[in-house]
Amino acid sequence: MSQSDNLLLTRIDERGNAGRIAYLTVNNPTRRNALGMAGKRAIAETFDRLAQDGKLRAAVITGAGDKSFIAGADIHEMKDLTPQEAEVEHTLTHVANEAIRAFPVPVIARINGYCLGFGMELAAACDMRVGVETARFGMPEVRVGIPSGMEAVLLPRLIGWGKAAELIYTGDIIDAQEAYRIGFLQKLVPAAELDDAVEKWIASILLGGKRVMRLQKTLLRDWEKMSIDEGIHAGIRACVEARSTDEPKRMMEAFIHRKKPL
């Protein structure tokens, strides 16, 4: 097993006819799960590989231990980089996050602690985010001499331009309650309820059609690049494409004939 394999642990959970769920754990707890270039490559390569699994229904990414999700990039590695090496490093940040955004099924960020810099970018690249009450969030790059870049571009749409500007200009850390208030987190739970919150989302995802969930993920990404009119027509095309299999017919018939409460 290579060093990069150790930095990202993967488990596949079989859910019978419902399909599979992938659980990925960033594994560098001695540095609060900070990741250098090897770890970013591992994330990109793992998500690219898992994307080929047609039975996969969702993925969950978290950090090892109970203190940190991902506490940013590896400053020890970054401090001596030449401009040319820095371009490689920062490009890998994007490549890792883009592998999540391009993943064909929903990705859940299970945020169990510090979520800083690259960690906050990666969480923003996920489709859904649940965090524990003790988690901390921030974009502290300006305090180490570089701007917040790459997938930090996602933050204004998630939390608004004003709050995004505050985070990237000040480098201040916010608590989980504030991250929930501004809409970065969709769910905020005590640590003991974190896994249950993730599993409730997964259970709901599994109620959706296998094929339609992939169409929905593609459509959600497309909306980011489209005007409202373009998004409407893309939605029409996606709904028509869904009819190329019998999934809508089967699921609608099951809905019509479901047992109703007495």
C-alpha positions in Angstrom: 0.0 0.0 0.0 1.4 3.4 -1.0 1.5 6.5 1.2 -1.4 8.0 -0.8 -3.5 4.9 -0.2 -2.9 5.3 3.5 -4.0 9.0 3.3 -7.5 8.1 2.0 -9.3 5.0 3.3 -12.2 3.6 1.3 -15.0 1.3 2.3 -17.9 0.1 0.1 -21.1 -0.8 1.8 -23.4 -3.1 -0.1 -27.1 -2.3 0.2 -28.5 -5.3 -1.7 -30.6 -4.4 -4.7 -30.5 -0.7 -3.7 -26.8 -0.5 -4.7 -23.6 0.5 -3.0 -22.5 3.4 -0.8 -18.9 4.5 -0.7 -17.4 5.8 2.5 -14.0 7.7 2.2 -11.9 8.8 5.2 -9.1 11.3 5.0 -6.5 9.7 7.2 -3.8 12.1 8.5 -5.0 12.6 12.1 -1.6 13.7 13.5 -1.9 16.8 11.3 -5.7 17.3 11.8 -6.2 15.5 8.4 -4.3 18.2 6.5 -3.5 17.0 3.0 -0.6 17.6 0.7 -0.3 16.8 -3.0 -0.3 13.0 -2.4 -3.5 13.2 -0.5 -5.1 15.4 -3.2 -4.1 13.0 -5.9 -5.6 10.1 -3.9 -8.9 12.0 -3.6 -9.0 12.7 -7.4 -7.9 9.1 -8.3 -10.3 7.5 -5.9 -13.4 9.5 -7.0 -12.5 9.0 -10.6 -12.2 5.2 -10.1 -15.5 5.0 -8.1 -17.3 7.0 -10.7 -17.0 3.9 -13.0 -19.1 1.9 -10.6 -22.6 1.8 -12.1 -24.2 0.4 -8.9 -22.9 3.2 -6.6 -25.7 5.4 -5.2 -23.9 7.9 -3.0 -20.5 8.7 -1.4 -19.6 10.0 2.1 -16.3 11.7 2.9 -15.1 12.5 6.4 -11.9 12.8 8.4 -10.2 10.2 10.7 -10.8 10.7 14.4 -13.2 13.0 16.1 -11.3 16.3 16.0 -10.9 17.2 12.3 -12.6 16.9 8.9 -9.7 18.4 6.8 -7.7 21.2 8.4 -6.4 22.5 5.1 -3.5 21.8 2.9 0.0 20.7 4.2 1.7 24.0 5.1 5.0 22.1 5.7 5.0 20.9 2.1 3.8 24.3 0.7 6.2 26.7 2.3 9.2 25.9 0.1 7.4 25.5 -3.2 8.7 27.3 -6.3 6.1 29.1 -8.4 6.2 26.2 -10.8 5.7 23.7 -8.0 3.0 25.9 -6.5 1.1 25.8 -9.8 1.1 22.0 -9.6 -0.1 22.0 -6.0 -2.9 24.5 -6.5 -4.0 22.7 -9.6 -4.3 19.5 -7.6 -6.6 21.3 -5.2 -8.9 21.9 -8.1 -8.5 18.5 -9.6 -9.5 16.8 -6.3 -12.5 19.0 -5.8 -13.6 18.8 -9.4 -13.6 14.9 -9.1 -16.2 15.3 -6.4 -18.3 17.9 -8.3 -18.2 15.7 -11.4 -19.0 12.5 -9.5 -22.2 11.0 -11.0 -24.0 10.6 -7.7 -24.5 12.7 -4.5 -21.5 13.2 -2.3 -22.1 14.0 1.4 -19.5 15.8 3.6 -19.6 14.3 7.1 -17.8 17.2 8.9 -16.6 15.9 12.3 -14.3 18.8 13.3 -11.9 21.4 11.9 -12.9 22.3 8.3 -10.4 24.9 7.1 -8.9 26.1 3.8 -8.8 23.2 1.4 -11.2 21.3 3.8 -13.8 24.0 3.4 -13.3 24.1 -0.4 -13.7 20.3 -0.5 -16.9 20.5 1.6 -18.2 23.2 -0.7 -17.6 20.9 -3.6 -19.8 18.2 -2.0 -23.5 18.2 -2.6 -24.6 18.1 1.0 -22.9 19.0 4.3 -23.7 17.9 7.8 -21.5 19.0 10.7 -21.1 18.5 14.4 -21.7 21.3 16.9 -18.0 21.5 17.8 -16.8 21.9 14.2 -14.9 25.0 13.1 -14.7 26.6 9.7 -12.5 29.1 8.0 -10.4 30.2 5.0 -7.1 31.3 6.6 -5.0 31.4 3.5 -4.3 35.2 3.6 -2.6 34.6 7.0 0.0 32.4 5.3 0.6 34.7 2.3 -1.6 33.3 -0.4 -5.2 34.1 -1.5 -8.1 31.7 -1.1 -8.4 30.4 -4.6 -9.7 27.4 -6.6 -13.0 26.1 -5.2 -13.2 29.0 -2.8 -15.1 30.4 -5.8 -18.0 28.3 -4.8 -18.5 30.1 -1.4 -20.3 33.2 -2.6 -23.1 31.1 -4.1 -23.4 29.1 -0.9 -23.1 31.7 1.8 -23.4 35.0 -0.1 -20.8 37.5 -1.3 -20.7 39.4 2.0 -19.9 36.5 4.2 -17.5 34.9 1.7 -15.6 38.3 1.6 -15.5 38.4 5.4 -14.0 34.8 5.6 -11.4 35.2 2.8 -10.3 38.7 3.9 -10.1 38.2 7.6 -9.1 34.5 7.8 -11.2 34.3 10.9 -12.6 31.0 12.1 -16.4 30.7 12.6 -18.2 28.1 14.7 -20.6 25.4 13.5 -23.6 27.4 14.6 -22.6 30.3 12.3 -21.8 27.9 9.5 -25.3 26.6 9.8 -26.9 30.0 10.1 -25.2 31.2 6.8 -26.3 28.1 5.0 -22.9 26.4 4.6 -24.2 23.4 6.6 -27.6 22.0 5.8 -27.6 20.0 9.1 -26.0 20.7 12.5 -26.1 17.9 15.0 -24.4 16.7 18.2 -21.4 14.4 17.6 -23.4 11.3 18.8 -26.0 12.0 16.0 -23.6 12.6 13.1 -23.8 9.1 11.6 -27.6 8.9 12.0 -27.9 12.3 10.2 -25.8 10.9 7.3 -27.7 7.7 7.1 -31.1 9.5 7.0 -29.9 11.4 3.9 -28.7 8.1 2.4 -32.0 6.4 3.1 -33.8 9.3 1.3 -31.4 9.1 -1.6 -32.0 5.4 -2.0 -35.7 6.1 -2.3 -35.0 7.9 -5.6 -34.5 6.1 -8.8 -31.0 4.9 -9.6 -30.9 6.5 -13.0 -32.8 9.7 -12.2 -30.4 10.4 -9.4 -27.5 10.6 -11.9 -29.6 12.8 -14.2 -30.4 15.1 -11.2 -26.7 15.4 -10.3 -25.8 16.4 -13.9 -28.6 18.9 -14.0 -27.7 20.5 -10.7 -24.1 21.1 -12.0 -25.4 22.4 -15.3 -27.7 24.9 -13.6 -24.6 26.7 -12.2 -23.5 27.6 -15.7 -26.9 28.5 -17.2 -29.4 31.3 -17.2 -32.8 30.6 -15.8 -34.2 30.0 -19.3 -31.4 27.7 -20.2 -31.9 25.8 -17.0 -35.6 25.3 -17.6 -34.9 23.8 -21.1 -32.1 21.6 -19.7 -34.6 20.4 -17.1 -37.1 19.5 -19.9 -34.4 17.6 -21.8 -33.4 15.7 -18.6 -37.0 14.7 -17.9 -37.4 13.5 -21.5 -34.2 11.6 -21.2 -35.4 9.9 -18.0 -38.1 8.3 -20.2 -35.6 6.4 -22.3 -35.8 3.6 -19.7 -38.9 2.3 -17.8 -37.7 3.7 -14.5 -40.3 6.5 -14.4 -43.2 4.2 -15.3 -42.2 1.6 -12.7 -41.8 4.1 -10.0 -45.0 6.0 -10.8 -46.9 2.7 -10.8 -45.5 1.8 -7.4 -46.5 5.3 -6.1 -50.0 4.9 -7.4 -50.5 1.5 -5.9 -48.7 2.2 -2.6 -50.5 1.1 0.5 -52.3 4.1 2.0 -52.7 4.4 5.8 -56.0 3.4 7.2 
